[in-house]
Amino acid sequence: MSQSVANGLQMMNRPEFSSTIHFITMVDKFFDCLNVSNTTDWQNKRKDNLKPYAAVDNARFVWLKNDFLGFLDKWIKESQEQPNLTAKEKNCCMSE
């Protein structure tokens, strides 16, 4: 997943891609937040989410806890509410 893929889909201006674009954007940021491997990679790639963590109150922790986990919770809830899926199919959407 990468933001460039999400950007490419967004340029196509297709409303049916909006959920996919949102998913890719969220997962890309999640991976970046967890993939801090050196002190300069974020500069070369121009991605602030690759910056090394310097404080426990970093905004990325808040994003991970509230926004990303909220996104996953919503995904689970929506998958379980799909009337056209069997219980087994619903469980394939996301496992808790």
KOLKE-439450 format. One record per residue (C-alpha): residue number from 1; residue in three letters; x, y, z. Coordinates in Angstrom, 2 decimals, padded with zeros to 5 digits. Layout:
N
+-----+------+---------+---------+---------+
:  nr : rest :    east :   north :      up :
+-----+------+---------+---------+---------+
: NUM :  ala :       X :       Y :       Z :
...
+-----+------+---------+---------+---------+
***
This chain:
96
+-----+------+---------+---------+---------+
:  nr : rest :    east :   north :      up :
+-----+------+---------+---------+---------+
:   1 :  met :  000.00 :  000.00 :  000.00 :
:   2 :  ser :  001.21 :  003.46 : -000.72 :
:   3 :  gln : -000.11 :  006.97 : -000.79 :
:   4 :  ser :  000.86 :  007.20 : -004.46 :
:   5 :  val : -001.62 :  004.41 : -005.25 :
:   6 :  ala : -004.34 :  006.27 : -003.33 :
:   7 :  asn : -003.45 :  009.47 : -005.18 :
:   8 :  gly : -003.65 :  007.68 : -008.52 :
:   9 :  leu : -007.09 :  006.30 : -007.70 :
:  10 :  gln : -008.24 :  009.71 : -006.53 :
:  11 :  met : -007.16 :  011.28 : -009.83 :
:  12 :  met : -009.57 :  008.92 : -011.59 :
:  13 :  asn : -012.40 :  010.77 : -009.79 :
:  14 :  arg : -014.56 :  007.67 : -009.33 :
:  15 :  pro : -016.89 :  007.82 : -006.29 :
:  16 :  glu : -016.89 :  004.04 : -005.96 :
:  17 :  phe : -013.15 :  004.19 : -005.16 :
:  18 :  ser : -013.57 :  006.41 : -002.09 :
:  19 :  ser : -013.54 :  003.58 :  000.47 :
:  20 :  thr : -010.51 :  001.98 : -001.17 :
:  21 :  ile : -008.68 :  005.31 : -001.20 :
:  22 :  his : -009.48 :  005.82 :  002.48 :
:  23 :  phe : -008.33 :  002.28 :  003.34 :
:  24 :  ile : -005.02 :  002.67 :  001.46 :
:  25 :  thr : -004.36 :  006.06 :  003.06 :
:  26 :  met : -005.01 :  004.73 :  006.56 :
:  27 :  val : -002.88 :  001.61 :  006.11 :
:  28 :  asp : -000.04 :  003.58 :  004.52 :
:  29 :  lys :  000.07 :  005.97 :  007.48 :
:  30 :  phe : -000.16 :  003.04 :  009.91 :
:  31 :  phe :  002.81 :  001.32 :  008.26 :
:  32 :  asp :  004.80 :  004.56 :  008.29 :
:  33 :  cys :  004.11 :  005.11 :  011.98 :
:  34 :  leu :  005.43 :  001.63 :  012.76 :
:  35 :  asn :  008.29 :  001.64 :  010.26 :
:  36 :  val :  010.56 :  004.26 :  011.81 :
:  37 :  ser :  013.93 :  002.66 :  011.13 :
:  38 :  asn :  016.45 :  005.51 :  011.03 :
:  39 :  thr :  016.77 :  009.21 :  011.67 :
:  40 :  thr :  016.89 :  010.50 :  008.08 :
:  41 :  asp :  014.58 :  008.26 :  006.05 :
:  42 :  trp :  011.63 :  010.61 :  006.61 :
:  43 :  gln :  013.55 :  013.48 :  004.99 :
:  44 :  asn :  014.52 :  011.49 :  001.90 :
:  45 :  lys :  010.98 :  010.21 :  001.43 :
:  46 :  arg :  009.33 :  013.47 :  002.58 :
:  47 :  lys :  007.06 :  011.58 :  004.96 :
:  48 :  asp :  006.71 :  013.07 :  008.43 :
:  49 :  asn :  005.21 :  009.84 :  009.76 :
:  50 :  leu :  008.63 :  008.20 :  009.34 :
:  51 :  lys :  010.27 :  010.66 :  011.76 :
:  52 :  pro :  011.79 :  009.04 :  014.83 :
:  53 :  tyr :  009.64 :  009.33 :  017.93 :
:  54 :  ala :  011.09 :  011.86 :  020.37 :
:  55 :  ala :  008.32 :  012.15 :  022.97 :
:  56 :  val :  005.60 :  010.00 :  024.49 :
:  57 :  asp :  002.97 :  012.61 :  023.61 :
:  58 :  asn :  003.68 :  012.45 :  019.86 :
:  59 :  ala :  000.53 :  013.11 :  017.82 :
:  60 :  arg :  001.04 :  009.84 :  015.94 :
:  61 :  phe :  000.25 :  007.89 :  019.11 :
:  62 :  val : -003.06 :  009.73 :  019.39 :
:  63 :  trp : -003.77 :  009.03 :  015.71 :
:  64 :  leu : -002.94 :  005.33 :  016.14 :
:  65 :  lys : -005.12 :  004.99 :  019.23 :
:  66 :  asn : -008.10 :  007.08 :  018.20 :
:  67 :  asp : -008.22 :  007.34 :  014.42 :
:  68 :  phe : -006.68 :  004.08 :  013.23 :
:  69 :  leu : -008.21 :  001.84 :  015.89 :
:  70 :  gly : -011.51 :  003.69 :  015.38 :
:  71 :  phe : -011.24 :  002.96 :  011.65 :
:  72 :  leu : -010.72 : -000.75 :  012.36 :
:  73 :  asp : -013.60 : -000.84 :  014.87 :
:  74 :  lys : -015.91 :  000.79 :  012.30 :
:  75 :  trp : -014.78 : -001.71 :  009.66 :
:  76 :  ile : -015.57 : -004.64 :  011.95 :
:  77 :  lys : -018.97 : -003.17 :  012.85 :
:  78 :  glu : -019.90 : -002.52 :  009.23 :
:  79 :  ser : -018.81 : -005.98 :  008.12 :
:  80 :  gln : -020.97 : -007.59 :  010.80 :
:  81 :  glu : -024.00 : -005.54 :  009.70 :
:  82 :  gln : -023.93 : -006.71 :  006.06 :
:  83 :  pro : -027.26 : -008.48 :  005.46 :
:  84 :  asn : -026.12 : -010.26 :  002.30 :
:  85 :  leu : -023.21 : -012.12 :  003.93 :
:  86 :  thr : -023.22 : -015.37 :  005.87 :
:  87 :  ala : -021.71 : -015.44 :  009.35 :
:  88 :  lys : -018.62 : -017.15 :  007.94 :
:  89 :  glu : -018.23 : -014.48 :  005.24 :
:  90 :  lys : -018.65 : -011.70 :  007.81 :
:  91 :  asn : -015.87 : -013.23 :  009.89 :
:  92 :  cys : -013.60 : -013.26 :  006.83 :
:  93 :  cys : -013.88 : -009.47 :  006.58 :
:  94 :  met : -011.95 : -008.92 :  009.80 :
:  95 :  ser : -011.02 : -011.12 :  012.72 :
:  96 :  glu : -010.89 : -009.69 :  016.20 :
+-----+------+---------+---------+---------+
***
